[in-house]
Amino acid sequence: MVSQFISPDNVNLLGQINFNFPEGIHAVGRLDNNSEGLLILTTNKKVTRLLFQSDKPHKRTYLVQVEKIMTNETLQKLRQGISIRVKGGGYYETVACEVEIVDKPKDLPPREHEFREDLPQTWLLITLTEGKFHQIRKMVSGVYHDCKRLMRVSIEGLELEGLQPGEVREYEEEKFFELLKIDDWKET
């Protein structure tokens, strides 16, 4: 599903979810076509600025499946930041981030094309405070691993918590900003 409500292309859109979305709703921190997981939908136009364009960095955590076994040395490179190619052909040095190897979660929603279980793989939990275009895919590729699955599991204290694809969870505005750790939402 594409994380938007309107597209000139023949793709699955957010509006096809069985939910009565209010007028003016939009996605914040969209996911690319090959990614899945937590997506914020809101009518509050301040959320993008408060969350992604403020001076205070906000953590976003992803569950990442990569092919091959990742070494501790490679994990350390990812943690310290690596050079990735960005739009326009230049390079960008990613900021330090949190990376740890985790077990494959037991309750993952199935996908149409699963990576073969008999092939070497590593599951990672990566927490960033920035989000360049396809950053995680470029980071793991930069250390010679191919990203096979990428799922956003949280943005600050807002978590998937068992939410399945196509399901929607609503929050009262005050609770929503509390989970996102945005204190000054009433002032702006």
N, C-alpha and C positions, 0 to 999 in steps of 0.2 A: 504494500500500500504506500502511496506517495503521501508525504506529510503536508498536504494542502487540500483545499476544498474545491478549487477550480483548476483545470488544466486543459490545454488544447489537445493533448494526447489522450489516447484511449487507455487509461490506467485506472486502477482502483484508487478511490479518493476517500478522504476522511468523512465526507458527507454520506458515504454509503454505510457507515456504521449505524446500527439500529439505536439511535439516540436523538432526541429533539434538541439540537444545538441552538443556542440563542443567536440572534442576528449580530453580526460584527465580530464573531469569534475568529481567532487566528492561531496558528501554531507558533510557539516560541522555541528557538533552539532546535530547528528541524533536524530530522534524520535523513540520511541519503537512502536511496532505493534498496541497497543491500544491507541496511542496518535495521535493527528492531529495538523495541523497548519503550521506556518512559518518554512520553511526549506531553508537553504542557500546552493546553488549549485554553485561551482566555479572551475575554473582551476588554481587559484592562490594557490599554496601549502603553502604559508606563513599565510593564513587566520586563520587556526586552532591555530597555535602558537600565533599569534597576539591577537586573540580573547579570547581563553580559557586557554592559558598557560603563559600569561604575568603577570607582577606584578600588573597591573592595572585591577581591577575587572570590568567586563561588565555585565550589567543588562539584564536578560531574564524574560519576563513576560508571565504568563500563566493564562488562564481562566479555572477554575476548578469547576466542579459540584460534590458535595458530598451528600451522603444520610444523612438524619436527619438535624435538625436545629443546627447550630453551635453557641455556646454562646460566649460572649465577653471574658470570661475567657479562653476559648479554643483558640480563636484568639490570645490572648496575649501569650499563650504558644508557638504557631507557630511562632509568631514574634520574640520571644526571642531565639528560637532555641531549638530543642529537640533531644533526642538520637534516632538514627535509626540504624538498623542492616545493615551491609555492607558485600560485598563479602568476603568470608573467615571466616564468623561467628563472626567477631568483631562488635563493635559499634562505631558510629561516632556522634559527637555533631554538628548539623547543625548551621551555622552562622546565626546571626540575619537577618531577611528578612522583606519585606513589605507584609502585608496581609490585605485585606479589603473585606467586603461583598458587592456584587454588585447585581443588578437586572439581571435576565436572559436576555441575548441579544436577540433582536427580529429577527435579520438577520442571525442566525446560520444555517450553512448547515445541512440538515437533515441527520440522521444516520439510518442505518438498524435496530438497536435495541436501541430505545430511552428509557430512564428511565421514568417510569410512572409519569405523572404530578400530580397525586392525592396523591403521597407519599411525606412525608416531605423531603425537600432538601434545600441546600444552594449553592449559586454560589459565588465563591471567585475569586479575582484577586490577584495572588501571584507573587511577583518579587524577584528573587534570583540573587546572583552573583556567585553562584557555581552550580554544577550540578552532583551530585553523581548518580550512577545507580538507576533509578526509584525513585529519591529523593522525589518528591512531593507526589507520591502515598504512600511512606513509612511514610512521615511526617503526612499526614492526617489520615493514618491508626494508627499511634502512638498516636493520640488523639481520637481514636475510631470512626472514620468516614470512610466510604468506598468511594473511588474515582470512580465516574460513567462516567465522561468525562473530558478529559484533552487536552487543546488546547494551543499551544504556539502562542501568539498574537504579540510578538515583541522581538527583540534583539536590545537593545539600541534604536536608532531612526529608525530602519528598522522595519516596521509594516505591518501586513496583509492588512489593509485598504481595505476590501471588496474583496480581492483575494479569489476566490472559489477553491475548491479541484481540483487539476490537472491543474490549471492555472499557468503561469510563467510570472514574471515581470523581465525585464532586467534593469541593472543600468550601467552607465559608471563607470569605476574603481574609479575615484576621488569622485564621489557622493556616491558610495557604502561605501568607507572607512569613508567618512564624517558622514554618517548615523550611522555607527557602532562606531563612536567616537574613531577611531584609527588614530592618528596623524603621527606616525612614519613609515607608510607603505612603503614609498619610500626609507627609509634609510636601511632597513633590507634586 
